[in-house]
Amino acid sequence: MHDWVPDTLDLSKLTSLTGSGYSKPVQLFAQSFGLPTQVTWSLEGRHDFYCGIFTSTGDKFLCGSHGMPACYDVQFLDGTIRVFDSSQKYFRLIKEINYPFPHWSVVSMNLSRDERCLAYSLLSCNVYLSSLDDVSGGNEVSLIGQSHNQRGISKTFAVCFDGSGTHLYTGHNAGFFGVYDIPTGSSECVPVSPSATRDVNAVTTIDPAGNVLLTGGDDTNIRVSYACVRLSISLVLILLSLSLSLLSNFDSETGMIG
């Protein structure tokens, strides 16, 4: 275990932040959004990692390291999620979570609204949960079984909590979008892209309740979905069924339901 401290910035390791490799119109367009052109300080760790998130208060930082040896030096591959205290000048390591099975890397992480639970995906068909309450470690819970491979789902690129923290939204290969019920472990995956070769790489919610979803993928489309619509349709079907049942027992002569 180790902490992160600011190192001298090695400019040779950074892609130009001024956009010098792009055309002048593209540079002017990007600069109109006030994008940063300087780095205050950098962090150099001992392990490769592909994603990281801050808590809402900014006092903790979580990152997931590379897990499966490929063409990289094995010393930089350890398959661990690290939680740092970022409230002070340096990043102090406070927790390590060794994720199960030798997958390529953690590619997506998301915190529940109360920030006590972390959901993450490992570029496999599984999604995992870990509690952040206990600094000594957390037990991972698999939410997605291997049965999803029957639909051609083998990778999970993105994971996101809903507003209540009871459901997860996920993006998969083959153009699939998933909804997972955490308390029951049930799940449903539906194709959102007409092409089975277009992966869903990004999923997020844009409202506090988590009902409005954005998904993006390889088909160059960003889709807006409403999670509450599905519940509304189910409710309508239930009410319609109840109404038909009542009407079938209605006695027109007495005006009563028999």
Secondary structure in CASP SS format (residue, H / E / C, confidence):
PFRMAT SS
TARGET T0000
AUTHOR 0000-0000-0000
METHOD secondary structure of the structure
MODEL  1
M C 1.00
H C 1.00
D C 1.00
W E 1.00
V C 1.00
P E 1.00
D E 1.00
T C 1.00
L C 1.00
D C 1.00
L H 1.00
S H 1.00
K H 1.00
L C 1.00
T C 1.00
S C 1.00
L C 1.00
T C 1.00
G C 1.00
S C 1.00
G C 1.00
Y C 1.00
S C 1.00
K H 1.00
P H 1.00
V H 1.00
Q H 1.00
L H 1.00
F H 1.00
A H 1.00
Q H 1.00
S C 1.00
F C 1.00
G C 1.00
L C 1.00
P C 1.00
T C 1.00
Q C 1.00
V C 1.00
T C 1.00
W C 1.00
S E 1.00
L E 1.00
E C 1.00
G C 1.00
R C 1.00
H C 1.00
D C 1.00
F E 1.00
Y E 1.00
C E 1.00
G E 1.00
I E 1.00
F E 1.00
T C 1.00
S C 1.00
T C 1.00
G C 1.00
D C 1.00
K E 1.00
F E 1.00
L E 1.00
C E 1.00
G E 1.00
S E 1.00
H E 1.00
G C 1.00
M C 1.00
P C 1.00
A C 1.00
C C 1.00
Y C 1.00
D C 1.00
V H 1.00
Q H 1.00
F H 1.00
L C 1.00
D C 1.00
G C 1.00
T E 1.00
I E 1.00
R E 1.00
V E 1.00
F E 1.00
D E 1.00
S C 1.00
S C 1.00
Q C 1.00
K C 1.00
Y C 1.00
F E 1.00
R E 1.00
L E 1.00
I E 1.00
K E 1.00
E E 1.00
I E 1.00
N E 1.00
Y C 1.00
P C 1.00
F C 1.00
P C 1.00
H C 1.00
W C 1.00
S E 1.00
V C 1.00
V C 1.00
S E 1.00
M E 1.00
N E 1.00
L E 1.00
S C 1.00
R C 1.00
D C 1.00
E C 1.00
R C 1.00
C E 1.00
L E 1.00
A E 1.00
Y E 1.00
S E 1.00
L C 1.00
L C 1.00
S C 1.00
C C 1.00
N C 1.00
V E 1.00
Y E 1.00
L E 1.00
S E 1.00
S E 1.00
L C 1.00
D C 1.00
D C 1.00
V C 1.00
S C 1.00
G C 1.00
G C 1.00
N C 1.00
E C 1.00
V E 1.00
S E 1.00
L C 1.00
I C 1.00
G C 1.00
Q H 1.00
S H 1.00
H H 1.00
N H 1.00
Q H 1.00
R H 1.00
G C 1.00
I C 1.00
S C 1.00
K C 1.00
T E 1.00
F E 1.00
A E 1.00
V E 1.00
C E 1.00
F E 1.00
D C 1.00
G C 1.00
S C 1.00
G C 1.00
T C 1.00
H E 1.00
L E 1.00
Y E 1.00
T E 1.00
G E 1.00
H E 1.00
N H 1.00
A H 1.00
G H 1.00
F E 1.00
F E 1.00
G E 1.00
V E 1.00
Y E 1.00
D E 1.00
I C 1.00
P C 1.00
T C 1.00
G C 1.00
S C 1.00
S E 1.00
E E 1.00
C E 1.00
V E 1.00
P E 1.00
V C 1.00
S C 1.00
P C 1.00
S C 1.00
A C 1.00
T C 1.00
R C 1.00
D C 1.00
V E 1.00
N E 1.00
A E 1.00
V E 1.00
T E 1.00
T E 1.00
I C 1.00
D C 1.00
P C 1.00
A C 1.00
G C 1.00
N C 1.00
V E 1.00
L E 1.00
L E 1.00
T E 1.00
G E 1.00
G E 1.00
D C 1.00
D C 1.00
T C 1.00
N C 1.00
I E 1.00
R E 1.00
V E 1.00
S E 1.00
Y E 1.00
A H 1.00
C H 1.00
V H 1.00
R H 1.00
L H 1.00
S H 1.00
I H 1.00
S H 1.00
L H 1.00
V H 1.00
L H 1.00
I H 1.00
L H 1.00
L H 1.00
S H 1.00
L H 1.00
S H 1.00
L H 1.00
S H 1.00
L H 1.00
L H 1.00
S H 1.00
N C 1.00
F E 1.00
D E 1.00
S C 1.00
E C 1.00
T C 1.00
G C 1.00
M E 1.00
I E 1.00
G C 1.00
END
